Amino acid sequence: MDENEFPIVDVLHPRVISRDMNDGTVKVELKIPRLEPSKDKNPKHGNVSLTFFNDGYSFSVRVEIADKKAKTRTAYVHQVESMPTKINIPKSKWTVEKGELVITLVKDVVEPWTKKLLKKGLDQVSSSDSE
């Protein structure tokens, strides 16, 4: 059985750290145990799916990692419904590092996000906004 066919036994939400890099980009780090880089773009024994919505104002990411010994997969999901400003989708990218997925979001309009990130985080929809 191919590892992509293993059943998903857990869907988890990773710890997320977002930082305005003051160079027109925002770094989003998803802390994912057992995540390891491989020779190609995807993680070793896994895959990444990053999808942008609303013309670059929101995104979702899903990382799946296979446990070859247990013949199962674990999915890590994170979704942002409304970022402070629009993202340049073609210029944004992601990379796999040991224990984390790093997403580099390139802002369509360069303006500081630091205060917005400190106030509400990357997702600008608060619980009272979504009700």
GUTISE-666720 format. One record per residue (C-alpha): x, y, z negated. Coordinates in steps of 0.25 Angstrom, whole numbers, plus 5000, padded with zeros to 4 digits. Layout:
XYZ/...
***
This chain:
500050005000/500550145004/500750234992/499750334998/498750234997/498950214982/497650254974/497650384967/497550364952/497750504947/497450644952/498150744943/498450894943/499850934942/500451044934/500651164943/501551284942/501351404951/502351514953/502351634962/503851634968/503751784971/504251754985/502851734992/502651594987/502051524975/502651394970/501651294965/502251174957/501451044955/502050964944/501950814948/502650704941/503250594950/503250694962/504550674970/505050734983/505350634994/506050655007/504850705014/503850815010/502950735002/503350674988/503950544986/502750444985/501750554987/501050664995/500650804994/499450875000/499351025000/498151095006/497851245007/496451295007/495651425008/496651485018/497851465008/497151514995/497051374989/497751234990/497751094984/498851004983/498850854981/500050764977/499950614977/501050524971/501050374973/501550284961/502050164969/502150074957/500750094953/500250114967/499450234964/499550384967/499350504959/498750634965/499150774960/498150884964/498151034963/497251134969/497251294969/495951354973/496351504975/497751554975/498051704973/498351724988/498351655001/499451555004/500251545017/499951395019/500951365030/502151425022/501751355009/502351215006/502651114995/503751024991/503950904982/504950914970/505150814959/503950824950/503250934958/502550984971/503051124974/502051204983/502551334988/501451424992/501751545001/500851664999/500251725011/500351865005/501551884996/501051934983/501351894968/500551784962/501251784948/500151854941/499051774948/499751644945/499951684930/498451724929/497751614936/498851514941/498951484956/497451454957/496751584956/495351524953/495151524938/494051434932/493151554931/493351584946/492951444950/491651434942/
***
